[in-house]
Amino acid sequence: MYPLHICVLPVSFLLDLLFGDPAWLYHPICLIGNGISFLEKALRAIGGCRGPGEHPVRETICGGVLVLVTLLCAYVVPFAALYVVGRAWPTAAVVLEIFWCWQLLAAHSLKKESMNVYRELAKPDLEKARYAVSMIVGRDTEELSEEGVAKAAVETIAENTSDGVVAPMFYASLLGVPGMFLYKAVNTMDSMLGYKNDRYLYFGKCAARLDDAANLIPARATALLMVLASFIDKLDGKNAWRIFRRDRFCHASPNSAQTESVAAGALHLQLAGDARYFGRLHQKPAIGDKDRTIEPEDIPRMDRLMYVTAFLGMVCFTLLRMGVTMIV
């Protein structure tokens, strides 16, 4: 089965490139998200921590239990399914791996959603562009200017090149498709619970810390691949490397600025800076130099850079998967 297993990432990447996410089928991430919501309600009730911030220790423990249960289910369920199918029909197990991997790669979805923003800016219809970008970012978008909308879209493409594309490939190369489920569970928990507000400051602490740890290697690997992709895509690879080395830690998260700094350098833009979340202004350092004003065309430019980076990641992690399979 070795030759079949090493084709999982390339075939899945091609399917995502051509067809995007099979939206007609219930997405496994929705199932994971529903499970997280159910566990949060149950654990808050069991732990007696319904009021946000009333019992910091209890909330932290309950949040930790949620993380453990979610991780266990996210890995064991697909692993068991592939094991059972593989024992009866090995080729069918590989087909199932390809299908799940196709579902969990988000390159096409990222491009589709970001191009929705681009099309509204090109009309121009700022209100619809604000709404479109609100679908892919966590910040408040109601008062964003055209430049602010374009910047938010470019930033989320840069960050999600790691979170949505390269990082899942990395974990698939080490642990197979169950590893992708494991990573996506971590990512989903962080997106749902990893907020520094009254409700999740303690309850979501374990989820946020785990997401930081899970992305330490993938974020940096993605950034390096994106620097190489900048040269291939005829952008300014030298400046991408310079800004990466200078600004890769200009963020509260140890990972978010890794790819954003490369994107800022490659496109000669200034990204990040202050932003509003839930009505509150958060002061953040800028990333990159403001060599020029950001424009809507930077969105498709960033999409192209994302795809070249994703292709390089697919090649690298397919080779890594070959090595892991040979060792195992």
Buried (B, 14 or more C-beta within 10 A) or exposed (E): EEEBBBBBBBBBBBBBBEEBBEEEEEEBBEEBBEBBEEBBEBBBEEBEBEEBBEBEEBBBBBBBBBBEBBBEBBBEBBBEBBEEBBEEEEEEBBBBBBBBBBBBBBBBBBBBBBBBBBBBBEEEEBEBBBBBBBEBBBBBBEEBEBBBBBBBBBBBBBBBBBBBBBBBBBBBBBBBBBBBBBBBBBBBBBBBBBBEEEBBBBBBBBBBBBBBEBBEBBBBBBBBBBBBBBBEBEBBBEBBBBBBEBBBBBBEBBBBBBBBBBBBBBBBBBBBBEBBBEEEEEEBEBBBBEEEEBBBEBBBBBBBBBBBBBBBBBBBBBEBBBEBBEEE
